[in-house]
Amino acid sequence: MPELPEVETLVRQLRARLTGRTILSAALRHDNVLDGVTSRQLLRALPRRTIRDVTRRAKHALLQTDTKTLAVQPGMTGSLLVYDRPMSEEEDHYAVLVCPLDDGATLVYRDVRRIGTLRWCDDAEWLAYASRLGPEPLDPAFTADVFTDRVSRSRAAIKKVIMDQRVVVGVGNIYAAEALFSSGIDPSKAAARVPPEQLRMLHGHIVRILTAAIAAEGTTFRDYVSSTGAPGNFQLELHVYGREGEPCRACGTRLVATHEIDARGTVMCWRCQN
């Protein structure tokens, strides 16, 4: 967390709120989130920058200014928020980057565990970084055939493959587990051993689930909130993620969890997924 739907939700909300706004000043509380830029460089660069657009690539929110781009990868516990009021003590405690804006609001990058990243890059630097990322799963050009061709080359576990950001971006633990359940695929099965027709089905469920999660403004379990501070709603629609020990909604079998696939918890139904 956050995965593609959560970052897309942040971007859509922030685009409407931040486009045309000017950053008056910047305060950085922790510098261990910086990648490729020093705190001195960032704090000298941000003041007086006007935000021209807010877009997304993979799990990154891109705040494009009149000079360079602030690329924010929220990691597991990060979020971008806009406050029209003073922050509470708890909100202030987890604030990493604080930027007052010219309309009286404050843009804040909040990160409880500080494992997200902030990059300050020009177009060439961003393109060099982004060239290592795979295609967007919701791009119409990323068809079922393209997906099948990319995924079926690997002998790694199918869940690990679809979470590999070099293969396809934006699919993390939550949505990988949900798509594999909907497709009836054992998450530990080697991708090369999954029949092509099942891979095409998996592509369809990835697209469907990500689209539905965006409409629900993401999934909230612990720390994720949208730019307005509101939680997402897709957790109400989950079939397997976070439901270890509960009955499968399709067959009633008790759901099980394993950490053997990619060292992260994977919840599945051994009867429905094979």
Beta strands, then each sheet from edge to edge (+ up, - down):
strand 1: 27-28
strand 2: 51-57
strand 3: 60-65
strand 4: 69-73
strand 5: 78-83
strand 6: 95-100
strand 7: 106-111
strand 8: 117-121
strand 9: 256-258
strand 10: 266-268
sheet 1: 1+ 6- 7+ 5-
sheet 2: 2+ 3- 4+ 8-
sheet 3: 9+ 10-
end
